[in-house]
Amino acid sequence: MKHIPKKYFFHIIRKNHSSVVVICIWLLISLSVLAVSIGRIVFSQINFSRFYIDREQSYYLAKAALKEAMIERQNELTPNYDTLYELRTPRHIDFQGNSVEYVLIDEESKININYAGSDILARLLDSNFAADEVIDYRQKTPFATIDELLQLNGINQELFEAVKEFVTANSNKYININTAPKRVLLALGCTEASCERILQYRRGEDGKEVTKDDGVFDSLTTIAEVFQDLSIDCQKAGLLMTKSSNYTMKAHPKIGARPGGQIDIIFSSSTIQSWRTASSQ
């Protein structure tokens, strides 16, 4: 066997040792990258699973709230009228660490785009052309949702955003005078002065709506009793009433401390007309 000088022997060892170190470092870097990649995949899968679990739990929380609201509407203490205070006061329900808060929006506080006449639509939309477009569209097929307004040439996104809180496709054709906003009352043909007097009466002594002292029109005759010169002006459209039968529930579930998004449900006391789930925040 050939003898290797001592100095060359240590040189070879040092050279091989350097190679081993480089390989080890490369392996460590590769394993670190792999670990990070696996961690990201696992984390995304956990978030994905949690999203669907939260969404399912939010659904059942909203469903429970809806059942409570339907029972409330069926057995309400004021069967002849509905008010903003009665509907907009927040309700809160707890379910073993989870919860849901909701309010009710009166669909009869809005203009129904399937029934409103051209004059009412023109005042609401501030456009005769847009009003004619609405009527032409619904003559072919009734509006199922207000989002269909965006299909019309006379209504762009800006106009839609301006009126979407005042229109509906899910009500009877009448308007609840206790809940209708000023813009809706103006669209019906009420004068500016008449609208202010109605709103002032509804606010009660504290000057605020959605409080206990709100003034109430418990029947259409109350309008004439309270405002002797107001009934003809505000009832000329023949669309006013004091009672509602269709509502939107805006439910905000919470899964523990995590928000479960917003769920909007349009319903009557016995049927669900629409269910829309927004993304969690």
LUMPA-741240 format. One record per residue (C-alpha): residue in one letter; x, y, z. Coordinates in steps of 0.001 Angstrom, whole numbers, padded with zeros to 6 digits, always signed. Layout:
N
aXYZ ...
//
This chain:
281
m+000000+000000+000000 k+001275+003365-001025 h+002226+005577+001883 i+000463+008973+002010 p+002490+011725+003516 k+001024+013119+006710 k+000577+016640+005415 y-001404+015412+002409 f-003574+013203+004627 f-004758+016174+006700 h-005264+018209+003550 i-007656+015574+002197 i-009536+015450+005510 r-009910+019235+005578 k-011103+019251+001974 n-013696+016521+002605 h-014801+018209+005816 s-015508+021429+003931 s-017603+019524+001407 v-019593+017850+004178 v-020260+021218+005820 v-021487+022676+002518 i-023749+019677+001959 c-025139+019931+005497 i-025840+023638+005102 w-027558+022980+001775 l-029660+020232+003376 l-030604+022505+006273 i-031675+025259+003875 s-033678+022785+001784 l-035374+021325+004849 s-036148+024825+006156 v-037759+025821+002851 l-039707+022560+002831 a-040826+023090+006426 v-041992+026634+005658 s-043886+025416+002583 i-045555+022613+004528 g-046380+025071+007315 r-048053+027424+004870 i-050089+024589+003365 v-051161+023340+006802 f-051965+026894+007951 s-054063+027559+004841 q-055876+024242+005308 i-056607+025108+008933 n-057933+028528+007926 f-059948+026963+005105 s-061501+024434+007498 r-062180+027082+010130 f-063834+029304+007528 y-066332+026603+006591 i-066925+025576+010198 d-067538+029225+011133 r-069778+029684+008125 e-071871+026667+009065 q-072148+027816+012668 s-073077+031324+011496 y-075822+029819+009354 y-077381+028023+012321 l-077054+031067+014556 a-078868+033178+011958 k-081473+030446+011492 a-082178+030425+015226 a-082467+034222+015251 l-084812+034064+012271 k-087055+031567+014045 e-087214+033872+017058 a-088036+036860+014840 m-090803+034965+013029 i-092402+033957+016325 e-092125+037551+017519 r-093810+038831+014366 q-096595+036261+014685 n-097269+037191+018306 e-096437+040883+018343 l-098065+043119+020928 t-099037+045831+018403 p-100876+043976+015608 n-102208+047193+014030 y-098895+048973+013522 d-095106+048600+013328 t-092604+051288+014291 l-088877+051898+013896 y-088357+051443+017636 e-090151+048108+017517 l-088108+046826+014560 r-084712+048535+014755 t-084001+047855+018449 p-081112+045330+018444 r-081772+041806+019702 h-079017+039623+021139 i-079000+035853+021596 d-076261+033742+023250 f-075617+030088+022355 q-072967+028370+024495 g-070162+030832+023840 n-071439+031888+020423 s-073904+034694+019797 v-075912+036571+017205 e-077175+040142+017162 y-079818+041297+014728 v-082169+044106+013806 l-085197+044171+011532 i-085610+046505+008573 d-089137+047177+007357 e-089513+046318+003671 e-092774+048301+003706 s-090720+051415+004447 k-089495+051274+000828 i-090846+051772-002686 n-091690+048473-004382 i-090264+048690-007902 n-092747+046087-009143 y-095789+048223-008243 a-094830+051909-008047 g-096276+054217-010681 s-094145+056190-013087 d-094598+059462-011169 i-093404+057903-007906 l-090442+056236-009604 a-089518+059449-011426 r-089466+061414-008157 l-087455+058716-006391 l-084934+058206-009209 d-084971+061855-010251 s-085275+060657-013847 n-088261+060067-016105 f-086095+057917-018374 a-085019+055649-015511 a-088638+055374-014341 d-089751+054298-017814 e-086932+051744-017924 v-088133+050210-014654 i-091685+049921-015920 d-090626+048459-019280 y-088475+045857-017529 r-091118+044703-015047 q-093749+044383-017754 k-091648+041599-019236 t-090660+039982-015942 p-091098+041179-012343 f-087998+042188-010425 a-086816+039363-008164 t-084181+041543-006455 i-083279+045210-006545 d-079858+044276-007983 e-081601+043805-011328 l-081915+047596-011537 l-078271+047636-012609 q-079276+045887-015829 l-081182+048993-016925 n-079566+051603-019160 g-081019+054427-017096 i-079510+053289-013789 n-075752+053279-013208 q-073866+052184-010106 e-073900+055683-008624 l-077682+056042-008881 f-078203+052510-007595 e-076078+053209-004514 a-078088+056368-003895 v-081499+054637-003933 k-080887+051020-002911 e-081931+051657+000709 f-085261+053076-000476 v-086415+050403-002934 t-087521+046783-002639 a-088889+043918-004669 n-090096+042081-001561 s-093046+043937-000107 n-096690+044568-000762 k-097292+047813-002620 y-098140+049865+000487 i-095857+052079+002570 n-095736+052133+006365 i-095954+055770+007443 n-094343+054872+010787 t-091113+053657+009187 a-090815+055315+005770 p-087815+057666+005414 k-088175+061181+004091 r-087059+060309+000564 v-089784+057688+000260 l-092449+060065+001563 l-091324+062687-000949 a-091516+060103-003729 l-095121+059375-002745 g-095962+063025-003339 c-095735+064500+000147 t-094463+068050+000347 e-091243+068928+002132 a-093202+070576+004954 s-095522+067585+005349 c-092573+065187+005538 e-090898+067230+008249 r-094088+067306+010310 i-094508+063523+010014 l-090889+062891+010994 q-091069+065359+013875 y-094186+063624+015209 r-092487+060222+014926 r-089397+061406+016837 g-091435+062167+019960 e-090418+064473+022779 d-086718+063610+022714 g-086438+064509+019017 k-084915+061114+018141 e-086334+058148+016280 v-085916+054546+017454 t-086567+055478+021105 k-089393+054595+023497 d-091189+057914+023217 d-091592+057750+019412 g-094914+059036+018146 v-097035+056328+016522 f-099647+056359+013782 d-101705+053383+014945 s-104186+053760+012074 l-104665+055916+009011 t-107338+057915+010823 t-104644+058978+013294 i-103040+061016+010527 a-106194+063078+010131 e-106598+063381+013911 v-103025+064555+014457 f-102668+066626+011270 q-106061+067767+010076 d-104588+069334+006936 l-102184+066503+006190 s-104223+063433+005289 i-105213+064471+001752 d-101686+065576+000897 c-100017+062385+002093 q-102661+059864+001154 k-103217+061047-002400 a-101070+058193-003697 g-103330+055764-001824 l-100330+053764-000639 l-100018+054577+003062 m-100630+052163+005917 t-099402+051660+009482 k-098647+047923+009496 s-095903+045879+007835 s-095680+042242+006764 n-092212+041866+005176 y-088870+042439+006847 t-085133+042173+006326 m-083183+040689+009200 k-079599+041921+009388 a-077889+039289+011521 h-074304+039472+012827 p-073214+036091+014231 k-070102+035682+016379 i-068220+032410+016729 g-066625+032943+020100 a-064982+036327+019629 r-064659+035964+015850 p-067168+037851+013668 g-069171+035570+011393 g-069943+038166+008739 q-073383+039577+008002 i-076409+037584+006919 d-079375+039391+005348 i-082666+037505+005322 i-085865+038852+003788 f-088891+037175+005329 s-092515+037463+006333 s-094001+035993+009492 s-094206+032580+007821 t-091892+032439+004767 i-088290+033153+003773 q-088004+035154+000555 s-084253+035724+000330 w-081068+034679+002148 r-077771+036428+001466 t-074501+035748+003280 a-071671+038263+003241 s-068026+037331+003774 s-066577+037324+007276 q-064593+040405+008146 
//
